[in-house]
Amino acid sequence: MFIKIKKVLSAYLSKYPYLSESPLSSYIPPLVAWLFIYAFNGWLLKLLINFCSPALQYFQPDWVISCACLVAASLSFLVAIYKVYTSRYPTLLSIWYSGLIICLYIMAIRLNSHLYFYKCFDWQSIYLSDLLLIAALFFLISYVYIGKPLRSNSSLALVEDLPHIIDSEKDTLSRYSYAGYIANVIKATVVEKAFAIAVLSEWGYGKTSFLNSIKDRLTNETLDDDSNIVVDFNPWKFEKSGQLLNHFFDQLETKLKPYDDQVAASLREYADKLTETEDPSLIKIITQFASRIFGNSKSLSDRYDALNKSILRSGKRLIIIIDDLDRLLPDELVTIIRLIRNTADFSNTFFIAAFDQQYVINALASSGNMVKQENYLQKIFQLEISLPPIEEKAISISLREYLFKDMTEATINRFEDVLSLVDEPEGDGLDKVYDGFNAPEIYTARIRVKGYLENIRDVKRFVNSFKLTYSIIGNEVELYDLLTLELIKYRFPDLYNQLASQNILGVVFSGRTTWSFDENSFNHFFELPHISSLSVLKSKKNFFREYLKSMLDTNRKRTSRSFLFQDTFHLYFYYQLFDSISIHKFEEARTKGIASLEAYFHQTAEQKRLDELLTYLERISTFRNKEDFEAITSCLFMVASAYQVNLNYLNALLLKTEFNVKAYYQEKVILYEEFIMSLLTDKRYSPSIRAEEANFFLRNHIRKEMSPLLEEVELKNLLLEILNYAILTEPEKGDEIFFIYRQNWGLIEDETRIIKITPQANDSMRNYVIQYPDKFMKWLFQPQTNFDEERWVEINPYVVQIFEDYQNFYDFLKNLPPSACKDFALSIFSMFESNSFKQIDMPDFQKINPCRPDES
């Protein structure tokens, strides 16, 4: 009965660490003190009266003293509240002793009719001494800091490889009932000698969890039946084989002592006798010598018989659970087996040992102490329980359980699509479609869980490795590629390293560089000596050949971040994004609309990664819909305008007229043209970018190289409008205005192939040059250099188009205000005139030209 009460009380106190920090024996002194005070109240009263009366007589009823006492009590109470608020709680022991002080105060002082107490503010029931006592108690109570337990609430949290108790609701391995049957058989059996049960399976197959479940069924399910004493003994925790016996009997004594002191004493005598030759200490030698002198030298056999009789009389069944037997060194293993067979061969005793049978056989063989190890084990263990093999379904369920923990629903759905490809039985679903980054993929040879994750420990270790990798690059790569490559890395690291080092890959140069399958290098890898010995890997040679061919098939549609592509290959094998942009963030912004997309483009530009983003965009061959196409195109136009980036990709994208019209504009060209014109006329973009893009479409009309888009007259009018707008709004930007002027193509002469600017643009430019001559002077003459580094100078060909002839140009120069630049230009013009306006040799032109632009 006492033991049951102790169990219940200990279980309750364990929930509150600040209450259970002291052993139960610590609370006995206050209890004894209370009883003592109650029993000897009269005697204590006289003692305390004589001691306290002189001091209390001087206690004056002053208002200031009353206030001070009240403040002290209030502050102490606030301090106590603050401590609780900051996770500091009073210990149970300090509360007990505080109760003792209160009892002493009330019984010996407060109720003493011989003492007079002054009231606080003339209150009828509260005295000054009460307030002081309250203040003192709150300060005397001991507080312990109890922090909140750490909780894992992130999908990044790693999975511990801890054993657990199997229950009926989460019986993934279908072993709950099996453990119950074994527990019931043990409870129904009475044995004269120790009965040894072996639980056999390889590492990682759940032996410890199975043992925990048996122990739980033996104890928690039969609270009214205390005939079973379960002892957990883990020999792997002790460093030396000589310590094993001592620790074993120490644990056995601790478990037996609450039930029968005689059994515990007999056990200690037996253990001391058993280990006396192994303890060379002086105390042990003296003890042995004294026992011989005084006639207390029972033999080991006598002590064993006495202990065995004590165990029989106790009416208890000893169930000793030994785990991690397959982690011991050979000598330690022999010690434990002898313990089971001989040393602890007691009545009503069961040993349940879990181990990998093959490991134990090999360890016994290496110890050199015995032969026919398998037969020896059969003699030791009367019952061998081989745990059922783990089904593929259980692996799949466990993989999802540990992988999906704390994941969002959207992430789980994404993983489900991929896991459905790797955990189906062979031959099923070969034509299944996976949508990784909105690009359908068909895998004809697929990695599957079976053969890669064989037990629950494999699952946990793989999930930890995969979570770490996924946390770094999961949103940046193709999930199926990542999952399958990580499975290869986990089970076949040699093959994974060959992939990582590109030894079995070839290179295909076709637009975007991709990898191909190099069968000769692949076959050579499987012929390497250390690989030839790996039968499991060699058995999958043909499969891996087909798998790699399928994964590296360039004819299949691929997502832009597949490991097939050389520029994303490093993501899968080095787990670093280096300077790569986050495609996940781009896709998020893309989903939210053009405002978010523009913000992402600006952010990328500020990080100086626009080139990477444009490279990624070049890999996008199709868009989700019309809105998506227009949003990305508008953003490209925006960054070209704001950050002066190359327009090649934008031009190539817009020239896919037939495809774009069919895919996004319901085959209505006019709608497509309206969108392009809205970009070209949008004054939010810089005039130079709008002019350059308008000229791009105009060239298709003039050169007649491909089907033109937009009307020629419309484009020419637009270019003239852009030029006039730039002159009007930003006349100080001479370079940009001159660039826009050059985009105003009129025609190309057939014989000379000279580009002629439209007359209207020439007129606008001439008026601008006359009004702002200093913005144009640096473009009057063009220095040229050939491969032989010969230098010459020629008049800018656009000068004649702007001024119609050289005479008008000369008149323009003469009418300029006096300056060094004017004088230099007139002298150079005279040199050209004397040379029939052909190029002239002038090696030092750049040095002597006062009209040259600032090189800064």
Disulfide bonds with the S-S distance in Angstrom:
Cys821-Cys851 1.76
